[in-house]
Amino acid sequence: MLRPPPQPWTRRPYHREQKTDSEQGLGTDKLLSRSGRGKLPSDYFIQVYNPMPGGCLLSAAIPHLRSGTFYRKLQAARGGGGARRGDSAGGAKRGAGAGASAAATCAAANKMSWHPQYRSSKFRHVYGKPASKENCYDSVPITRSVHDNHFCAVNPHFIAVVTECAGGGAFLVISLHQTGKLDPHYPKVCGHRGNVLDIKWNPFDDFEIASCSEDATIKIWNIPKQLLSRNLTTYRKELVGHSRRVGLIEWHPTAANILFSAGYDYKVMVWNLDTKESVIASPVRTISCHQDVILSMSFNSNGSLLATTCKDRKIRVVDPRLGIVRQEASYKGHRANKVLFLGNLKKLLSTGTSRWNNRQMALWDQDNLSVPLTEEDLDGSSGVLFPFFDPDTSMLYIVGKGDGNIRYYEVSTEKPYLSYLTEYRSYNPQKGIGIMPKRGLDVSSCEIYRFYKLITTKSLIEPVSMIVPRRSESYQEDIYPPTAAAQPSLTAREWLSGMNREPLMMSLRPGSEMLDSQPLPPERSFSNSMVRISPGPLEAMAQLTTDDGQTACSLLEEKTPKWGTEQQLEEKSWFTNGFDVFECPPPKTENELLQMFYRQQEEIRRLRELLIQREVQTKQLELEIKNLRMNLGQF
């Protein structure tokens, strides 16, 4: 048998001493202290070489050196070492079975890897960067409602937040550049007779927002491009159909003018806003498959499926046009509160509580909701968990109501499906949260996501940017794949007729053509105008030169619509990122002065680019005129 080293243990440097077969009966590489005195610690590893043919390296942790199980396996490797002294026959009999056990131990040891495996990911080191005090929104009267909603909506021009208001419901619409302390008499958007429960910006129009309230109505508002000077009480449309208060609203991700609403009457209603009526009393579709209050709604990437969670803790996947339940989860081990489609991965993620009331998240296959693919307990807090998914980077963010931290994971299609990255920690708990669309991020600082935390204890809205650390300041193509554009891929009539289409994509590269929220009619190019007004016969060609010496170029300039050049230039020069530079108040602080300076620098850069484009168009026009004159000379 192996002899344990003498006691007591002294922390000395180790050296290796090779014992012979005659001394130990087995070739053993054993660690001894230089002093020859000591007791092996509990995490001590011993490595033993098996002299049998095809032997392997046995590695085992020995919590207690005098444990006989390990030594019996080692002796069994010799083919009968399990016998006591004087019982060689019994040892031989027992050695056959023990030898097989030792062989299995060798095979398991060969398969085990003693080096940790790390996933290679470009988002392993993503970190959260909170905005400085001057870049936050201070003195904002955030609502104190206990409803489990975000209470905040953001787009590249405005930030909207539900506020406290006496005598009805209201929300604030603040320009994104108007940071700092908010005026206590700042104008509000008010018109509801009850508290506002949810607000959502139109994804295809940055100046249109929808709101729902306890007064059982939904209102659509047009926000002016310049700053509000007084309270906005005139709404564009009012949707009346629910019999009880409306708690949730969602815009369709690909179809224009399609809005979904969920009320406390257990109904989900589909509204078509593409009408001239200011008051819409009946929805185009009503989904009545729920037995209790709807807690959340989420669309897949093309809007053909709608996932909902209900107060009965069931997850349902519904066809929004037919109102038919495609899948339903009644798993008892997970009580879902919020649900989210994970882009094109054909998976759902839900957050809720476990049987032991621990906060939990679960991943589901959207085609089979019988059992979750994986479950993960987070903590024992009681706040609702809001999930957010970025389909461009496959990153999942978990934000807890009443927490100060933001956890984020990376989602994959293979096991393990969820890979924990890290978390952003803060001492300021959030009441609600807003997210910026990808087209409003700062790509120069490698920002891949941006949150707006509502901190009621300080009446503060704090932006938190999720940043990939990169040394280069150039555009990083690998972390900014094409993202959803601000342009619908379907009309309301097309979607209602049964068509499905993926969202239109755009590039976030600076200087690339951005798709506007409200696209203008396509501009007629000069080359197309040439073809349309250039008839084949020589007589029609001669008419291009008029009696008073007017050239073909001047004639083309008269026929070409001017709104595509001069008017478009004039409109763009008045606004910078939706901000009216002439009607804004004069800067009062150094921060406002710097912001004004940066906006003017951005405007100058944009005008220079526009001037270069105009010069290129002028050269193209001159070349086409030259070609036209050469054609006239041939005839």
Secondary structure, DSSP 8 states (H G I E B T S, - for coil): ------SS-----EEEEE--HHHHSS-EEEEEETTS-----TT-EEEEE--STT--EEEEE-SSTT-HHHHHHHHHTTTSTTS-TT-HHHHHHHHHHHHHHHHHHHHHHHH---S------TTTT-EEEE--GGGSEES--B------S--EEE-SSEEEEEE--TTSEEEEEEETT--EE--TT---EEEESS-EEEEEEETTEEEEEEEEETTSEEEEEE--SS---S-B---SEEEE--SS-EEEEEE-SSBTTEEEEEETTS-EEEEE--SS-SEE-S-SEEE---SS-EEEEEE-TTSS-EEEEETTS-EEEEETTTTEEEEEE--TTEEEEEEEE-TTS-EEEEEEEETTS-EEEEEEETTB-SS-SEEEEEES--S-EEEEEETTTTEEEEEETT-S-EEEEEE-SSSSSEEEEEEE--SS--SEEEE--GGGS-GGGTEEEEEEEEETTTTEEEEEEEE---S--S--GGG---EE-SS-SB-HHHHHTT------EE---TTS----SS-------HHHHHHHH--SSHHHHHTTS-TT---HHHHHHHHS-SIIIIIHHHHHHHEETTEETTTS----SHHHHHHHHHHHHHHHHHHHHHHHHHHHHHHHHHHHHHHHHHHHHH-
